[in-house]
Amino acid sequence: MTDLLARFASWTPELITAAGQTLYLTLAAFAGAAVLAIPICAMKMSKSASMRGFATSYIEVARGLPVLVILFIIYFGLPDVIPSFRWNSMSCAILGFALQGSALLAEIYRAGINAVERGEKEASVALGLTPLQALVHVTGPQAFRIGLPPMGNYLVGLLKDTSIASIIAAPELMLRAKDLSSSSFMPMPVYIYVSLFYLILSLPLSQLTRMLENKRVRQ
Amino acid sequence: MGSMSGFWTIFWAKLSEFLPNLLVGFEVTLIVAAGSFVIAMSLGLLLAIARQSQNRWASVPAGIYIEFIRGTPALTQLFIIYFGLAQLGFSLPGLVAAIAGLGLNGAAYVAEIFRAGLQAVPDGQRQAAISLGLTPYQTFRHIRIPQAVKLMMPAFCNYAIQLLKDTSLASVVAAPEVMFRARALVMETYLSMQIYVLVGLMYLSISIPLSILAGRLQRRTVKMAGAAA
């Protein structure tokens, strides 16, 4: 037992560093997805049927594919087709998660904007705001508040999904755990221990999301 | 390989060779999905009942289970079941580990769907059933569950899509599903783009119809709720 505790202690510094990398991957992918989702949401809500069609196809494909397939296409497939494409596994993972996440966030943005009463926008336009000003100052902030809990749920899901990046050898928690497991021949304690790291990262986020959800329901 | 046209030339030339091989794997994908779906649904219902129980010895462990599963990656859970159990002397075949792992994982999510669905049925339904002389079990079985299931259908559909995508993780515990076969095929042929695009199309052939179905069910549920209110 003391032997095992000593092992846990010796694994801790490496796993803390790796948790930082997991956090970096999560936040970078989230930021990428949040930005990329804006044009997709705009296209999805556009008056042009071809724009809407493109956005719908993008969303259905990105949501319908396992993220592992997306990562493999980017990491193994792209360099075959475009020989000059040489991104490391971390960048490929960020890109892959951002592409998939942008489809989910675009739908969350759209649901948020649609949930704001029509009258809000009409009133702003009647008061002389341009449609863009109405979006930025009136409907946007309200939509953001509505979209916050689902965005939180997405972030928690993303944090856990980043473990899949270990399969393309991106340096994060799960990859470090695999290394520790094969060097120590102790997969059970290693994977249980790394689970605790994920729990410590995800539980505060999911609690916060739940609080926001409850607050919204009460409103 | 070079250009995009080269990509499609090879894609069509190799299709008749790759497709039968990958379809065998896709069949295993569907078996993994179906097997873990059954485990997740049955265990999920039990967990939801335990979670809502007045008995703390049932509700607290169920709550801890749900939080642990939902707070950790499915990949980590698969590794615990496949590599972790092997260390303790219980070596499971990859396919069994994948079905068990994804089933145990899904149960926590399904339990939350059941809980939300049961909470959405107005309590008056339960009170009316009890006052008409139905036992608590009869009330649950014949009054609350049938109404809740209707509300839960879209969420179950979305769960099925998520599960189908998650089966790709079974490839890392050597379950011979489609991603596992695709990786072996890439090793042989080095045609990674063609093979992974083909695999992607296979997943989409199931996930897109399911997603359209989920959307329709969702609209119907919203309408139903609107009519009831």
Interface residues (C-beta under 8 A of the other chain):
Chain A: E60 V61 R63 G64 L65 P66 V67 L68 V69 I70 F72 I73 F76 G77 L78 D80 V81 P83 K160 D161 T162 S163 I164 S166 I167 M174 A177 K178 S181 F185 M186 P187 M188 Y191 I192 V194 S195 Y198 L199 S202 L203 S206
Chain B: M1 G2 M4 F7 E67 F68 R70 G71 T72 P73 A74 L75 T76 Q77 F79 I80 F83 G84 L85 A86 Q87 L88 I161 L164 K165 D166 T167 S168 L169 S171 V172 M179 A182 V186 Y190 L191 S192 M193 Y196 V197 V199 G200 Y203 L204 S207 I208 S211
